[in-house]
Every structure is written in structure tokens, then in C-alpha cells.
Amino acid sequence: MNINLVSFNPLAADVAGNASRLTDILRAPAPKGDLVVFPEAALCGCPLFDLFDDKRLLAQNAAALKEIAKETKETAVVLGYADRQNGQSVTAAAYIYKGKITKIFDTETVVLKGEKIQLVLGQPQDTACDPDADAVVFLTAVPYLKGTFAPRLDALKKFAKKHAVCALVCNLLGGGDGMIFDGQVAAADKKGNLVLLGEPFRGQVLTLDTQAKHTPVSYQTAPQEELLNALSFGLRDYVHKSGMDKVVFGISGGIDSAFTAVLAARALGGESVYCVSLPSYCTSDLSKTLAGQLARTLGVNLEEVGVVPALASVKEAMAHIVSHPKDTTEQELQSRLRTTILGALASEYKAMLISTDDKSECAVGSFVLYGDAGGSLQPLGDLYKSEIYELAEYLNKKGELIPRGIIERAPTSELSPNQKDEDLLPPYGVLDKILQAYLEEGKSADEIAKKLRLKAAVVTDVLTRVNQADLKRRQTAPALQVSAHPFASVLRPIIKKVHL
């Protein structure tokens, strides 16, 4: 039996559009399969959030299934969609053959051309195997997290070997609201050998003949490359599904904007990336030089718009109220003026404004609300600063992509003369360890200080900043989620008193 696994990228809630593209695949002359498998949520898209309970959306799913059923003759189809069960909205699977629709809310074994196929809405490690099954097919919608792609393949192989059955998985593809689905399609034979593996983050149709002998394959992508591919794909899909094809952001000669430029160029091509240098009276010549060097290497567009004239005008306009703005007031003015300019250029170019802030900065509130945090997406919002440096070093192993000067210079927002991030914060290598212990391990201030051999006052200051930054974080753009502990996964009160 030939089973086609489709790495399918739906648009959330676009049932009609998803059904049309799904039908096009079924009508394609090749490759022909006895069973065509689409992933969980293929028809409805993901994530849906409150739309999951929209009765109109559920009705559209039901109607679309009937139309898809008309396309099935000698080919069977299984796909994920949205339905109701016991009064609750759920993702379900529909097995369609010769016009008949069988709904699957957990698992069901069907007989197709003499073979018993167990269809499962879920993952191998959570499933009991039908002892009579000739093959088990898993439909999933599992978001990508760094370091989990290979373990999911291992779980598939382990299941196949344990039950001596051919096992296949078809995971959702696509990016939406920060989530990234990798489109994993793979199969393992009865001995637990991986015999079919698609390329992550790419739409494709792969075919497995369950009766044939196959040469084992393996997954050998470096973890850094996998993460870069995930971030690039997530950025591209978010931009394109928003109806745009270009991005705009500020470039400073620092590591965050440099790494954002690399991701954007990988995702969209250099011609679709607009980097804007926004110098003020405290911007160094080095920043301008490094930004220019990076832009030439990547082949991205580079513009320069100074903020000094606008800053002077605003200060003059408010002089009758505040004749000498405080240093922090002037710093925030610069940041917000930069974002005003970037927003205007985004509108002019019909491009998406994106933020270059990272997870470390978001954690401690080291950004200006309505300023440098402005934008429709934070591509680096789930990466600690130390992780970005590690990825930059990895990129440069194949040749200097990010100038050495950017990697080696001390991080600075350049909102005041000679400003350094470490004037107020521990070095990022230390800061990130504190943040990981607090946000991911749930340790107290005393436990962190003891574990990292730090002064209690240093740890307490960092954690206080984290808890004071909830208002800011609540108002920032979605971040591409690649860790098990993104800020999007927690909702903390703004008004509170946390005992550290």
C-alpha cells in the first residue's frame, strides 16, 4: 500500500482556502497514494484560540468535509479538522473513503485494500497500539521547540520497534501568532528503523510503500542550523500570512539587530529587508560602520534617518512645560521617535515593522514601551542574548557573516553617551543564568544566589526588574516561540507584590 504524507500549511480559520488547496493536492496527477494523510488541524488551521468555539467556523468545517468527500474515489483521505464532542470544541480527524466520512476523536482502525491501518490523533508516546494493525499513522499539531525534533523521531522509532509495526507521523506545518509548526513527516519500519524523512519547515508530499523494503535514513541537522531554519521559516510565514512580503527594523551595529537582519535575509531575501540606521548625537561612528558592513554582506537595503532634528523639535515644543528633560525622559524620547520613523517607513514601503528585542531584554524590561519594543513581531523574543551570540558564532564558522566588531563590542542601546547595558545589569552570560533559574527552574532568589555564587543583592535586583516588567511585556508583539518557557505561555498579574 502507498501512503502519502502531506506536510500541509493551512491558514488559521480559512476553512474554504485550506479546503481548496487540500483538494488541489488530491487532484494532482502524482504522487498517487492509496491513503493520503494530512495533519491534525489541516482544515481549520492552528492556533485558533477563541475562534475554536465559533459555531460558524465549526459549520464551515462540516460543510468542507462533505465537499472533500466528493473528491475521494479509490483514494482514501484522513485529515484533521475542528468539531464538537461532549459539548466541547476539539480537534478531530476525518477518514474519508468513497464519499463516506468517519469521524475520529482519538483513534480508529480502518481496513483499506486488505490492510488494517490504525489512525491516531496524537503522539506515539501517548498511544496504545492496535495489535492487529499493519500500520499506525499519527496526525499531530505539535509546535516546534528547540531540541525536540530528533526526540520526536526517536519516539516514533521506539513505538514501531516495540509493537513491530510500521509507524508514520504527519505533523502540521506553518507559523502563526508566534507558534512554529515544523511539518515533520516521517516513517519507521517494523524494526524501528527510520525509513522516510521529510525536510522540516517545507511543504511536500512523501510516499511510503508499506510492503517494500527501505534503506534506513537518519536526521543529521546540527541543532544550531535547525533553530535558524525554524526562526527563518517562522518569520517568513508570519509575514506572508499577514499579507506582506517585506520587513522594516532599526539597525544599530549591535548583535540583536544584526542577527535580526540575518534571519530576515534568510527568510525573505535581502531585497525585501529594509534596515534603517537612526543615529542621534550619542551614536558612535563604529555603529554606523558596522551596520554598513553588515548590510553589504547580507545584500539588504540600508537607509539612514537622523533623529536629532525631530528630538530638538519635540524638546522645543514642550519647553514651556519641561525646559530640561531628565536623562531618562530624553532617552525614551529618542527611542519613541525612532519607532515613529520606522512605522512611517513601514507604511510607505507596505512592509511589516518588526522588533529586534531579545528575551533577556524582555525579561528585565530593558526596552522602551511604545519605543524600541514597537512592531508586529519579535523574531528574537524567545532567545536569550547569550544564545544569540552562540548562533552568531555558528553562522560565522562558514565565513564572516556578522562582523567580528558587532560580536565583540559591549552591548549598548546608545541612548546616552558612552552607555553600556552592563552599567545597570550583570553581564549577559550571568544575567541569562539568573533568568533561566528563575523563569524555567522556579528557584528563589536565595537559591539562585547560592547556585551561581552571586551576591544576593545582584539576584534580587534582576528578579525585581523581571516582576516590574510585566506591564511592558503584556503590550509587546508576539515572539517566535522556540523554547519550552516562552513569555507567551504565562499570564502574570501586572499589579502584584512577589516575594522573591
ABEGO torsion letter per residue (X at the ends): XBBBBBBBBBBBGBAAAAAAAAAAAAABAOBBBABBBBBBGAAAEOBAEAAAABAAAAAAAAAAAAAAAAABBABBBBBBBBBBBGGBBBBBBBBBBGGBBBBBABBBBBBBGGBBBBBBBEBAAABBBBAABABBBBBBBBBBBBGAAAAAAAAAAAAAAAAGBBBBBBBBBEBBGGBBBAGBBBBBBAAGBBABBBBBGBBBBBBBBAABBBBBBBBABBAAAAAAAAAAAAAAAAAAAAGBABBBBBBAGBAAAAAAAAAAAAAAEAAABBBBBBBBAABBAAAAAAAAAAAAAAGBBBBBBBAAAAAAAAAAAAAAABABBBAAAAAAAAAAAAAAAAAAAAAAAGBBBBBABBAAAAAAGBBBBGBAABEABBAAAABBAAAAAAAAAAAAAAEBABBAAAAABBBBAGABBGBBAAAABBBAAAAAAAAAAAAAAGBBAAAAAAAAGBBAAAAAAAAAAAAAAAAAAAABBBBBBABABBAAABBBBABBBBBX
